[in-house]
Amino acid sequence: MTARSSLSTPVRIVLRLLAAVVWTVLGLLAYFVCQGMFGGNRQIHSQLLTTLGMIAIALTGGITWIVDERRPHDDE
């Protein structure tokens, strides 16, 4: 029995929605960084947002790589 199965249905729904919102925000931040939408705008602290976006992109890639390396592969 896992910890996830012990949670009630409303709690699982809220957690799923929260995860969807977080992934959407991170995806939009990555898109905005890749398109250069923060470039040169001092009013919104563009350098900080670009740096945070690059960190989010790197972390997402690293986490994806780790998860992929840990799952069983069919070709082995």
Sequence and secondary structure as in RCSB ss.txt:
>XXXX:A:sequence
MTARSSLSTPVRIVLRLLAAVVWTVLGLLAYFVCQGMFGGNRQIHSQLLTTLGMIAIALTGGITWIVDERRPHDD
E
>XXXX:A:secstr
  TGGGS HHHHHHHHHHHHHHHHHHHHHHHHHHHTTTTT GGGTHHHHHHHHHHHHHHHHHHHHHHHHHS  TT
 
